[in-house]
Amino acid sequence: MYRVKSGSWIWFWQELADWNRLGPHPEEMTAETKLVKANPVRGVFRRDGYFCKLEMPECRNPATFWRAVLFPRARREFYSALALDVAGIPVTPPVGYGQALTCSMLITREVPGAMTANAWFQEQFVRGGGDPAEFLRRWAAFLHQLLASGFYHPDFHGGNLLYQPESGAFTLVDVYGVRRRWLGRASGRRRMIMALREFREILNREQLLDLLQFCGAANDRGEAKRWHDDLLRYAAARTRRELPRRLKQFFDGYVKYGKTVEWAGRSLWLTLDAAGQPLAEPETLDGGTYEVISGSEEVLRARLKRDFELALHLIPHPRIVAREAAAGRIYRERAGAAIAEEQGGYLRERLRIVGFDPEKFRLVSDRFGRPAVEEI
């Protein structure tokens, strides 16, 4: 490691060539720097083939102040990434880190041609209708490798996993807190396996059972069934706990769930999918593709609430894609033809587990012919 002092920052680099390229002030915004995301305590920037994650923890008392000074978050994540790399687990290559009192910054190399795994899954399969079998096989193989390594990732999910479509390779990103875990290893392993819940939106029981076996969670079908039931209950309970907070965010206009656009003299609120992309573009709303529902503010709010609840539980249904508040109307995907219980009855089980009355829904197909539900 190379130690370099620059202003109020002290930097540690694996290779001096990276310091020569990014110095003398990697923490500063330049004309080439692009903001990826930001919140009050963290900012992520992209520059010249590198990602820079700036940590700005709130230090409201001496304990949090000294924790930030003595145990900077960027340093801990840097050494977690190094440990994964040495163990042969694909991870965004760690370049170095720096610290200025309570602030710290981690620098990693960019992974060319990569996007988050959940963005790819949404784009290609949930909203694109493609066959996810090969993608899921590779995803399961990666999880199998991670579980076998003995490492525990406290926040393992598709948003912290990069995917390169050209090579089919996965890479871990945001590895803060990743470590080898000896105490509580079983509970940590279970939490990582629960990441499979992200795929339940378009997978049926048999497909999820296959995935549980492919990733090494289950050795046989019987064990996979026990894992499957546990997974659904875990996902439902977690979502119910988060629901009040997320509903408030939703109706407050949180950018994760929707965005307002001006189009043809109209103000429209567009629903975003899990990858942050609109479910529909404004120019498609008036072409008859979508069902137009008018009503009072109270009626529309109730419909929006139910749509959001079902979406949060990843239960497939005709989505509300846009709202035009000034005109008192919403735009919703049209339900497809009714389907038989044998084809979609699995969704009634899922409705029951999350707390809905299955008899208040009918089974329909979506635009790709997959099972979905529509409230009666």
C-alpha positions in Angstrom: 0.0 0.0 0.0 1.1 3.5 -0.7 0.3 6.4 1.7 -0.2 9.9 0.2 -1.2 13.0 2.1 -3.1 15.7 0.1 -4.6 18.7 1.9 -6.8 17.4 4.7 -7.0 13.9 3.2 -4.8 10.9 3.7 -4.9 8.4 0.9 -4.0 4.7 0.6 -3.4 3.1 -2.8 -2.6 -0.3 -4.1 -0.9 1.2 -7.2 0.6 4.7 -7.5 -0.5 4.8 -11.1 -4.1 5.2 -9.9 -3.0 8.1 -7.6 -1.2 9.7 -10.5 -4.3 9.5 -12.6 -6.9 10.7 -10.0 -4.8 13.0 -7.8 -4.1 15.4 -6.2 -7.8 15.7 -5.1 -9.9 12.6 -5.9 -12.6 13.9 -3.6 -13.3 17.0 -5.7 -15.9 17.2 -8.4 -14.4 17.9 -11.9 -15.9 18.6 -15.3 -15.6 14.8 -16.1 -17.2 13.7 -12.8 -20.8 12.4 -13.0 -23.0 12.0 -9.9 -24.5 8.5 -9.8 -26.6 8.9 -6.6 -26.6 10.9 -3.4 -28.2 11.2 -0.1 -27.4 13.2 3.1 -24.7 10.8 4.2 -23.3 9.3 1.0 -22.5 10.2 -2.6 -21.4 8.0 -5.5 -19.5 9.5 -8.4 -18.2 8.1 -11.6 -15.0 9.5 -13.2 -12.5 8.2 -15.8 -13.2 4.5 -15.3 -13.5 4.7 -11.5 -16.3 4.8 -9.0 -15.8 7.0 -5.9 -18.1 6.5 -2.9 -17.9 9.4 -0.4 -19.1 8.6 3.1 -20.3 11.6 5.2 -21.7 10.0 8.4 -23.8 12.0 10.8 -21.8 12.5 14.0 -24.2 13.8 16.6 -22.3 12.7 19.7 -18.7 11.8 20.7 -19.3 8.0 20.2 -20.4 8.4 16.5 -17.7 11.0 15.9 -14.8 8.7 17.2 -16.3 5.7 15.4 -16.1 7.6 12.1 -12.6 8.8 12.9 -11.2 5.5 14.1 -13.1 3.0 11.9 -13.9 4.9 8.6 -16.5 3.1 6.6 -14.5 3.3 3.3 -11.5 1.5 4.9 -13.6 -1.3 6.2 -15.3 -1.8 2.8 -11.9 -1.6 1.0 -10.5 -4.5 3.1 -13.8 -6.5 2.7 -13.3 -6.1 -1.1 -9.7 -7.2 -0.8 -10.7 -10.3 1.2 -13.3 -11.3 -1.4 -10.9 -10.7 -4.3 -8.2 -12.9 -2.6 -10.8 -15.6 -2.1 -11.7 -15.6 -5.8 -15.2 -14.0 -5.4 -15.8 -11.5 -8.2 -16.0 -8.0 -6.7 -15.5 -4.5 -8.1 -11.7 -4.1 -8.0 -10.7 -2.1 -5.0 -8.2 0.7 -5.9 -7.8 2.7 -2.7 -9.4 4.7 0.0 -8.9 8.1 1.7 -10.0 9.8 5.0 -10.4 13.4 6.2 -11.4 13.3 9.8 -15.0 11.8 9.8 -15.3 11.6 6.0 -13.9 8.8 3.9 -14.0 7.7 0.3 -13.7 4.3 -1.3 -12.4 4.1 -4.9 -13.0 1.1 -7.1 -12.6 0.4 -10.8 -15.6 0.5 -13.1 -16.8 -2.9 -14.5 -17.2 -2.3 -18.3 -20.6 -3.0 -19.8 -22.2 -3.9 -16.4 -25.6 -2.9 -15.0 -27.3 -4.0 -11.7 -28.7 -7.5 -11.8 -32.2 -6.3 -10.8 -32.2 -3.7 -13.5 -31.4 -6.4 -16.1 -34.0 -8.7 -14.7 -36.7 -6.0 -14.8 -35.8 -4.8 -18.3 -35.4 -8.2 -20.0 -37.8 -10.5 -18.2 -40.4 -8.7 -16.0 -41.1 -5.9 -18.4 -39.5 -7.5 -21.5 -41.1 -10.9 -21.4 -37.9 -12.9 -22.1 -37.0 -16.3 -20.8 -35.0 -15.8 -17.6 -33.8 -19.4 -17.3 -30.1 -18.9 -18.3 -29.8 -15.7 -16.3 -31.2 -17.4 -13.2 -29.0 -20.4 -13.7 -25.9 -18.1 -13.6 -27.3 -16.1 -10.7 -27.8 -19.3 -8.7 -24.3 -20.5 -9.5 -22.9 -17.2 -8.2 -24.9 -17.4 -5.0 -23.7 -21.0 -4.6 -20.1 -19.9 -4.9 -20.7 -17.1 -2.3 -22.4 -19.4 0.2 -19.6 -22.0 -0.2 -17.0 -19.4 0.5 -18.1 -18.8 4.1 -18.5 -15.1 3.5 -21.6 -13.3 4.8 -23.0 -10.3 2.9 -25.5 -8.4 5.2 -27.2 -6.7 2.3 -27.1 -9.2 -0.5 -29.7 -8.4 -3.2 -29.9 -7.7 -7.0 -29.1 -4.0 -6.5 -25.7 -4.9 -5.0 -24.8 -7.3 -7.8 -23.6 -6.2 -11.2 -24.3 -8.2 -14.4 -22.4 -8.1 -17.7 -24.8 -9.3 -20.4 -22.1 -10.0 -22.9 -20.1 -12.4 -20.7 -22.9 -13.5 -18.3 -20.7 -12.7 -15.3 -21.8 -11.4 -11.9 -19.8 -9.1 -9.7 -20.4 -7.9 -6.1 -20.6 -4.2 -5.4 -21.3 -2.3 -2.2 -19.6 -4.9 0.0 -19.5 -3.0 3.3 -20.0 -5.4 6.2 -19.0 -8.5 4.2 -16.9 -10.8 6.3 -16.3 -14.4 7.2 -18.8 -15.3 9.8 -18.4 -18.0 12.4 -21.1 -17.2 15.0 -24.6 -17.2 13.5 -23.4 -18.6 10.2 -26.7 -20.4 9.6 -28.8 -17.2 10.1 -26.5 -15.2 7.8 -26.7 -17.9 5.1 -30.5 -17.9 5.4 -30.6 -14.1 4.9 -28.6 -14.3 1.7 -30.7 -17.1 0.3 -33.8 -15.0 1.0 -32.6 -12.7 -1.8 -34.4 -15.2 -4.1 -37.6 -13.5 -3.1 -36.8 -10.8 -5.8 -37.7 -13.3 -8.5 -41.1 -14.4 -7.3 -42.9 -11.8 -9.4 -42.7 -13.9 -12.5 -41.7 -17.4 -11.2 -44.1 -20.1 -10.1 -43.6 -22.6 -7.4 -41.7 -25.2 -9.4 -39.3 -22.6 -10.9 -38.5 -21.3 -7.4 -38.0 -24.8 -6.1 -35.5 -25.4 -9.0 -33.6 -22.2 -8.1 -33.4 -23.1 -4.4 -31.7 -26.4 -5.4 -29.4 -24.8 -8.0 -28.0 -22.3 -5.5 -27.2 -24.9 -3.0 -29.9 -23.9 -0.4 -31.6 -27.3 -0.7 -30.2 -30.8 -1.3 -33.5 -32.3 -2.5 -37.1 -31.4 -3.4 -38.4 -31.8 0.1 -35.9 -29.4 1.6 -36.5 -27.0 -1.3 -40.2 -27.0 -0.4 -39.5 -26.1 3.2 -37.2 -23.3 2.0 -39.8 -22.1 -0.4 -42.5 -21.8 2.2 -40.1 -20.0 4.5 -39.1 -17.6 1.7 -42.7 -16.6 1.0 -43.4 -16.0 4.7 -40.1 -14.1 5.2 -40.8 -11.9 2.2 -44.4 -11.2 3.2 -43.5 -10.3 6.8 -40.6 -8.1 5.7 -42.8 -6.2 3.2 -45.6 -5.7 5.8 -43.1 -4.2 8.2 -41.9 -1.8 5.5 -45.4 -1.0 4.1 -46.4 2.1 6.2 -43.0 3.8 5.6 -43.0 3.0 1.9 -46.7 4.1 1.4 -45.8 7.4 3.0 -42.8 7.8 0.6 -45.0 6.8 -2.3 -47.7 9.4 -1.7 -45.1 12.0 -0.9 -43.7 11.5 -4.4 -40.5 9.7 -3.6 -38.4 9.6 -6.7 -37.8 5.8 -6.4 -41.5 5.1 -7.2 -42.5 7.7 -9.8 -41.6 10.9 -11.6 -43.6 13.9 -12.9 -43.3 14.9 -16.5 -44.8 17.6 -18.6 -46.2 16.4 -22.0 -48.4 18.0 -24.5 -49.5 20.7 -22.0 -50.3 18.0 -19.4 -48.7 17.1 -16.1 -48.4 13.4 -15.7 -47.0 11.2 -12.9 -45.4 8.1 -14.3 -44.9 4.9 -12.3 -41.4 3.5 -12.2 -40.4 -0.1 -12.1 -37.9 -1.6 -9.7 -35.1 -0.6 -12.1 -36.2 3.0 -12.1 -37.7 3.0 -15.6 -41.2 4.2 -16.5 -43.8 1.5 -17.0 -45.2 3.5 -19.9 -44.2 6.6 -21.9 -46.5 9.6 -22.1 -47.1 9.3 -25.9 -48.5 5.8 -25.5 -51.2 6.6 -22.9 -53.9 7.8 -25.3 -53.7 5.1 -27.9 -56.2 2.7 -26.3 -53.5 0.4 -24.9 -54.4 1.3 -21.4 -57.6 1.4 -19.4 -58.6 4.9 -18.3 -60.1 5.1 -14.8 -61.7 8.4 -13.6 -62.9 9.2 -10.2 -62.6 11.3 -7.1 -59.4 11.9 -5.3 -60.4 9.4 -2.6 -61.3 6.7 -5.2 -58.1 7.1 -7.2 -56.0 7.2 -4.0 -57.5 3.9 -2.9 -56.7 2.3 -6.3 -53.1 3.7 -6.2 -52.7 2.3 -2.7 -53.8 -1.2 -3.7 -51.7 -1.2 -6.8 -48.6 -0.1 -4.8 -49.3 -2.8 -2.1 -49.5 -5.6 -4.7 -46.4 -4.3 -6.5 -44.4 -4.2 -3.2 -45.4 -7.8 -2.5 -44.3 -8.6 -6.2 -47.7 -10.1 -7.0 -48.3 -9.7 -10.8 -51.3 -7.7 -11.7 -52.3 -5.0 -14.2 -50.2 -2.0 -13.1 -51.3 1.6 -12.9 -48.7 3.2 -15.2 -49.6 6.9 -14.9 -51.8 9.4 -13.1 -53.1 12.7 -14.4 -54.2 14.5 -11.2 -55.7 17.6 -12.9 -58.1 15.5 -15.0 -58.9 13.1 -12.1 -57.8 9.9 -13.9 -55.3 7.1 -13.9 -54.1 4.8 -16.7 -53.9 1.1 -16.0 -52.7 -1.9 -18.0 -55.6 -3.9 -19.4 -56.0 -7.4 -17.9 -55.7 -10.3 -20.2 -58.0 -13.3 -20.6 -59.1 -15.3 -17.6 -57.0 -18.4 -16.9 -57.6 -21.7 -15.2 -56.8 -22.4 -11.5 -54.3 -25.0 -12.6 -52.3 -22.3 -14.3 -52.5 -19.5 -11.8 -53.8 -21.0 -8.5 -50.3 -20.5 -7.1 -51.0 -16.8 -6.9 -54.0 -17.4 -4.6 -51.6 -19.0 -2.1 -49.4 -15.9 -2.3 -52.3 -13.6 -1.8 -53.3 -15.5 1.3 -49.8 -15.4 2.7 -49.5 -11.6 2.3 -52.9 -11.0 3.9 -55.3 -10.5 1.0 -58.5 -12.4 0.5 -57.9 -14.6 -2.6 -61.6 -14.7 -3.4 -61.6 -11.0 -4.1 -59.3 -11.5 -7.1 -59.7 -13.3 -10.4 -56.9 -15.0 -12.3 -55.9 -13.4 -15.6 -53.0 -13.4 -18.0 -50.6 -10.5 -18.5 -49.5 -9.3 -21.9 -47.0 -12.1 -22.2 -49.5 -14.8 -21.2 -48.1 -15.2 -17.7 -50.4 -15.6 -14.7 -51.6 -12.5 -12.9 -54.4 -11.4 -10.6 -57.0 -8.7 -10.9 -59.1 -7.4 -8.1 -62.8 -7.9 -8.6 
